[in-house]
Amino acid sequence: VAKRYGEVLGFEGVARNQQVLLSPMVNLVRVPYAGRNFETFGEDPLLAGAIVAAEIEGIQQNGMMATVKHFAANNQEQDRLTIDATVDERTLHELYLPAFEAAVKSDVASIMCAYNKVNGAYACDNQNLLQQILRNEWGYKGYVMSDWWAQHSLQALTNGLNLEMPGFTNPYYDLPVYFEAPLRNAVLDGTVTVQQVDAALRPLLLAMNKYALLDGKPTATISRELDNSAVALDVALKSAVLLKNTNATLPLQGKDLDQLVLMGRTAEYTLIGGGGSSRVLPSSNDSTVSALQALLQD
C-alpha cells in the first residue's frame, strides 16, 4: 500500500513539473498533541521504517526525489526553534533513527535536518548526526538540506549540510542566510576553502545528475495503470483503525440512522488534514452529514 501511495505522489509530482518532494516525514508520535503528527507514520520505529522504505521506492521510481525528514528527534512543535532534545545513544539508535536509516537503505535522494537541537547542537549544524551517523556509519551518498531557516552557523557547511533553505532572510524572525554573502566572504578570506565548498556541493550535483536535472531532458515516468483517487481511498480505508465496535455497530446501515446523533461542527465541515506546508486540497470532500444523507437515500 505504501509503495502504491508513493507511486501516485511521484507520478503526480512529475506531471506537475516538480523535481523534489519534501516528504515523507518519519518523526515518531511521542507527544500526542504535536501539530505535525498527522504527517508521520505513528509511534513504532520498525513500522515507520518499513512504510517509509516502500513509499520512497514508489516516489523515486517515477523520477522524483524524495526527502525524508526531520532529522532528528523532532517530536514536538512547541519551542521547536530552540528546544534541545537530550537523548542517550541507545534511545537515539533504537527509537529515533531506525526509520531514517531505512530511508537511507532505500537510497533516498535527500534528507532534511530539523529545527531543534540534539544533545546540545542544532540538528542542521550537528556533526554527530550529519557526519558521524549519516555519512560514516550509514554510508549516505545523497544530500542534506535544512528545514526553512534551520541552520545557525556557517560551520554547518563543514559539519555536513549541503543545501540551505530557502535562501533569503526570514522576515518574521530576522534569521540570517549563511550560504550566500557570509560563505562568499569566508572563501575570500580563507576561513572556508574552495575544496570544502566543492565537497558540500558534490552530493547535490550527483543527485541532480542522477535525476536528469543537469542535461535539460524531461524525466520519463514509468508505465502505470493506477487510478489515483482509488489509491487514495484504498490507503485511507486501510489506514483507519477501529479500536472498539460494540454490538457490531459499524458499518452503519440505513436502518441505524433513526437514533443517530452527530455532534460538532466537523460533522458538516470535515477536517480533512492538518495545516501548514503539507496541506492539500482533495478532489472531493464529503462531510459526515452528506455521506449519511446519501446512505439514507440508498
Salt bridges, closest charged atoms under 4 A:
GLU39 OE2 - ARG36 NE 2.23
GLU57 OE2 - LYS3 NZ 3.29
GLU77 OE1 - ARG80 NH1 2.92
GLU89 OE1 - HIS93 NE2 3.32
GLU94 OE2 - ARG90 NE 3.02
GLU101 OE2 - LYS105 NZ 3.99
ASP107 OD2 - LYS210 NZ 2.42
ASP147 OD2 - HIS70 NE2 3.65
ASP234 OD2 - ARG4 NH1 2.98
ASP234 OD2 - LYS238 NZ 3.32
ASP256 OD1 - LYS255 NZ 3.34
